Amino acid sequence: MGLKGGRKVVTHAQKGVKHAKQGVNGQALGPAFRRLWGAYAVSIFGTWLAFDAFALIAVLVLHTGPAGVSALAAVGPAVAAVVAVPLGPWMEFRRKRPVMIGMDAVRCASLLTVPLAYVLDVLTLAQLLVVSVVVGAADIAFTAASGATLKALVPRDQLLAANGRFESTMWTATLVGPPVGGAVVGIFGPVLTVAVNAVSFLLSALGIRAIGGDEEPPAHAAAKGRARLGDGFRFLWAHPALRPLFLNTVLVNALIMTGAPLLAVLMLGPLGFAPWQYGLAFAVPCLGGLLGSRLARRLVPRYGEDKVLRTAGVLRACWPLGLAFVHSGASGLALVMAVEFALITCAAVYSPVLATRRLTALPADHVTRVLSAWSVAAKGTTAVLVAVWGLLAALVGPRAALAVAGVLLLATPLLLPRPARAGTRELTSP
């Protein structure tokens, strides 16, 4: 450690340790954060309660075949990413809370058209596709605006604690929501879960409105006419610390998602698992999300952000290859649950640290453009790779396609920042 004027120079890693310790020790995040967190919690529970509701409606209500269900799953998110392209620049120089309330209202209104059309007996697959595009684009816009809001509401030394709470809430919703939603679908049908999800966005909007106080006006408002989503991509590409994290995260998440439909085909088809067993295989491992989100807040004070980010980033790429060896019976079910638990635990350590690192690196007048660019790239890449792996599975079989994705994932840690570059330097704008 270097000396300057007889005093130690505090490195970025040391400051990260100090800040993370403060978050772990439970400094109050404040009522404004709690309202933002509450809004997120109610909407994420509604979303997971309605997990796969559109696919279930397509199959059970509209009697749609595999091609239509696949189009609903792949085309909707891809088109939503394209639709969301102009939203990042549009939001950058506007107050973010009204944008978030507006996006919640859009999601609520668009989802409510589904039960209304069902009652009137005019519901179609085309309507589900349009609604999925609108909701997907609003999701991207809301997420980008909420990142800027979090950065404004929470001090730097409490960002990791705040992101950890969001992460643990998400995994709690993932654990609880689908089983409860499945029970609701079994009794009342899938359309009701869509209505409940719509109401959750209304409650989220009310929670955000309750934050109160005066939101600071956006900086550099005069530049809003020149803002482009491409600015976000250029910022990411030029930033030596964010670029490798961006490339790694987008590719890893997309390759992991390619395995979801293939594993469903294997488990529910040739391997003969019952639907409840398939649901159990992915519900129980969500406990790893709760574990990982709490571990992040304890590991960072001890090892520093850089080491935790890189180690968790490497470990989460090691597990999905194991899914290619899934087999029938209790041991096969245990294998899937063990692999998913390990994967989710590592991902839940990685995600809040990444979110903290990213918000720290972003200037206030670039947050929404960069986060929107990140989301557009992630959703677009995932949609493309899911489609490509569907074709690959048709050629070589789902098990071989899972193995290919797992092998490629083993190479993704090469995209993470090298230790010498991650170093102890402060994150700055390029």
N, C-alpha and C positions, 0 to 999 in steps of 0.2 A: 504494500500500500504506500502510495507516495505521500510526501510531506510538502506543505506549502506554508511558509511563514511560521514554521514551528507547530502548525496545527494539521491534523489529519484531514485529508480531502475525503468527504463522504461520497462513496460511489453510489451509482444508481441502484445496485443490488442491495446495498445496506439500507438506503432509504426505503426500498420496497419492503425489506424485512420490518423496519420500524412501522411503516404504514399498515402492513398486514397484521402486525401484532395488535395495533390499535383496533382494527376491525374485529379481530377475534375476541378481544377483551370486551366487546359489546358496547362501544360508544354509541349513543343514541343516533340513529340516522335521521330522526326528525319526523314530524307529522306529515310534511309534504311528501317525503319518500314513502311513508306508510300508506298514504292514499294512492300513490302511483303503484305500489306493490299490490295493494288490495284490488285495484282495477285490473292489473295483470292477472292476479290469481283467479278472479271470477271469470275472466274471459278464457283463460287457458283451461280451466276446468270444464267450461262449456264446450270448448273445442274438442277436448279429449272425450267428453261424454258422447259427442256426435262423431267420434272416430269412424271413418269409412261409411258414414251415413249415405253419401251420394251413391257409392258403389252398391250398397244394400238396397237403396231405392231403385236403382237401375235394374237390379236382378229381381227383387221381390215384388216391386210394384209395376215397373215398366217391362219386365221380362226381356231384358236386353241380353244379347249374346256376349261372348268373350271379347269380340272386336270392339263393341261399343263401350264396354267397361274399361278396356285398356285405353281407348281414346280419351275417356273421361279422366283417367288417372294420369296420363302423360301429356295430352294436348293442353288441358286446362292450365296446369302450372307453367308450361312453356309459353303459352300466349299471355298469361298474366305477367310473366317477366318482361315481355316485350311492351305490354301496355304500361307497365310501371316505369319504363325508361324516362319519360319526361317529368315524372313526379319528384325525383330527387332534386333537380335544379329548381323546380317550382317551389319546393318546401324550404330550400336553404335560407331564403331571406324573408321568411314569414315566421310569425310566432308559432311555436311547435304544438302547444297544447290545443289551440283551436283546430289544428290539422288533425291531431289524434282524435279529438271528439268527432270531427267530420268523418274520418275513416271508420270509426266505430258505428256512426250513423249509417254510412254506406253499407257496411257489412250487415248490420241489423236489418235494414230495409230490403236488401237483395235476398237475404236468407228467408225472410218472411214471405217472399213471393212463392216459395216452394210449397209450404203447407196451404197457402191460399189457392194455388193452382191445383193442388191435390184435392182439396175440398170441392172445387169447381169442376173436377174431372178433366182438366186441360193440361196436366203436367206432361212434359215431354223430355226426352234426353237432351234435345237442343237447349232447353231452358236450364237444365242442370249444368250443361257445359258453359253457358253464358254466366250463370251465377258463380261457378267455380273460378272463372276468369276474373270477374269483378272482385270477388272476395280475396283471391290471390294477389291481385294488384294492390288492393287496400291493405293487405297484410304487410307487403313490402314497404309501403309508404308509412304505415303505423310504426313498424319496427325501426325504421330510420329516424322518424321523429322522436320516438321514445328514447333512443340512444342519446340524442342531443338533449332531451329533457333530463335524463339521468345525469349526464355530465354537468348540467347547470344546477341541479338540486343537491348533488352529493359531493362533498370535498374529495380531493384526490386520495387522501389517506383512508377513505372509507369505501372507495369504489369496489374493491375486491369483496368486502363483506356484502355490499349491495348486490353485486352480480352473483355471489354465492347464494343469496336468498332467492333470487329469480331462478337460478338453476335448480335448487332443491324443490321449489314450488312446481316447476315444470315437471320434474320426475315424480313428484307426489301425484300430480294430475294424471300423468301417464300411467301410474300404477292403479289409481282408483277409478279414473274416468271410464275406460273401456268396459270393465266388468259391470259397472252401474249402467252404462249405456246399453250394454248387451241385455241386461235385465229389462230395461225400458223397451228396447226393440222387441224382446220376446213377448211382452205383455201388450204394448200399444202400437208397435210397428216403428219403422225408422224415421218416419216423417216428424214425429213428436220430438225426437232428439234435435232435429234441425231447428224447430221452433225454440227449444230451450237454449240452443247455442245463440240464436238471434237475440234472445232476451239477455244473455250474458254480455253481449256487446253493448246493449243499452245500459246495463249496470256499470260496465267499464267506463262508458262515457260520463255517467254521473259521478263516478269516483274521480276521474280526471278533473272534471269541473270543480269538484270539492277541494282540490289542492289549494285554490285561492291564491291570493297575493298577486303582485304585479310581475308578469313575465318580462324579462329584459327584451327590448326590441332587438331584432337581428342586426348584426354588424354589417357594414358595407352594403346597405340596402341599395345604393346607387348602382352597384354592380350586378343586380339581379337579372337584368336583361341579357347579360353576357354569360350567365351560368349555364353549364351543360353537364349532363351526366358523364360525358367523356372526361371532364375535369376530375371526377372521382377516380376513374380508371387510371388517368395519368398520374394522379397523386399516389395511388397505390403502387404503380409500376416504378415510380421514381424514388419511393421511400425504401431505403435499404433494409430496414427492420420489418416493415409491414409486407413488402412484396413476397418474401418466401413464406410467411405465415398465410397470406392470402392464397397463394398457389397451392400450398399443402392442404389447407382446410377445405377449399372448394373441391379439390380432387379426391381427398379422403372421404368426405361426406358423400360425394356422388358415387364412388365405388362401393361404399357400404350400402347405400340405398339400392344399388342394382341387385343386391342379394335378396331383398325383401320379397318381391313377387316370386322369385325362383325357389326360395325356401318354402313358400306357401304351396307352390305346385308340388314340390317333393313331399312335404309332410302330409298334406291333405289328399294327395293322390297315391302314388306307388307305395309310400311308407305306411299309409293307413291310419294316421293319427286322427282322432276325433277333433272337431272344432274346439271343444273346451280344452283339450290338451294343447292344441296350437296356441290358444289364447293364454294358457298358463305359462307356456314356454317363453312368452314375451312380457308377461305381467310381473312375474316374480323377479326377473333380473333388474327391473326398474328400481329395486332396493339399492342396487349399485349406484344409481344416480344420486340417491340421498347420501350414500356413503362418500362418493367422490366429491360432491359439492361441499361437504364438510371437511374432507381431507385437504382440499385446496387451501382453505383458510388457515390450516395448521402447518402445511408443508411450506408455504411461501415464507413465513417468518423464519423457518429453520434453514431453508436451502436457497431462497431467493427466487424471483419470478422467472429468470432465464432458465435455470436448471429444471424447475418444475415444468415449465412450458415444453421444453425440449424432451424431457423424460416421458411425460404423459403423452406427448405427440408421437413418440416412437412406440410406446407400449400399445396405444390404441390401434396401431396398424398391424399388430402381430396376431390378433385373435381371429378375425373373420375367416382365414383359411381353414380353421377347424370345422366350419359349417359344411364344407364339402364332404366331410366324413360322417354326416348324420345318417343314422340307420333306424330301423324300426325298434319298437319296444321301449321299456323304461330306461335302459341305458342310453338309447338315442335321444330321448327326451331330456335326460340329465345332461348329455353332451351339449345340446343346444342351449339349455339354461346356463350352464357353466361358461360357455363361450360368450353368450350375450351379457352375462353378469360382469365378466372381466372387461369386455369391450365398453360397456356403459359406465363402469366405474372409472376407467381411464379417461373416457370422453368427458365425464362430469368433473374431473379434476382439470382437464385441459380448457374446457369452455369458459368458465368464469375468469380464469387467468388471462386467456386470450381476449375476452371482452374488455377486461381492465386495461390490458396493454394497448389495445386498439383505441379506446377512448382517450387514454393518456396521450397517445401519439397525435391525435387529430386536433388541429386548430378549430376553434368554435365555428368559424365560417366555412368549414369543409365537412362537418360531421354528417349531415344528411346526404350530401352527394356521394361521399365515400361509402357510407353504410348502404345506400341504395344500390350503388354499383356492385358492392359485395353481394348483396342479396340477389340482384339480377343475374350475376355470374353464377352464383350457387344454384339457383333454381333452374337456369337454362342448362347448365352443365349436367345437373342431375337428370333432367328430362331427356336430354340427348343420350346419356349413357344408359339409362333405364331402357330406352327404346333399342339401343344397339345390343345390350345384353339379352333383351328378349329375342332378337334375331339370332344371336349366338347360341342361346339355349335351344332354339328350334333346330339348329344345325348339329350341335354336339351334345345336347342334353343339358338339363338344369344343373346336374352335379358338376359336370366339367366346366360349365360357365361360372359357377360359384368358385371353383378352384382357380380359374384364370383371374377373377377379380381379387381373390385372396393373395395370389402371387404378386400381382401388380401393387397391391397395398403394401407389401413388404418393402417395395422400393421407394415409397412416398416419403419416408423420413429424410431422404436425400434432399428434399425441397425445404426442409426446416432450416432456420438460421444456423450457421456454423457457430460453435462455441466462441471462437475468436471474434466473430462479428457481433454475436449477441452481447457479449462482454458486459461491461459495466457502464457503458455510455448512456447519457440521457437520450431519450427519444425526442427527436426534433423534426420539424418539417424539412422536407428535402430542399 
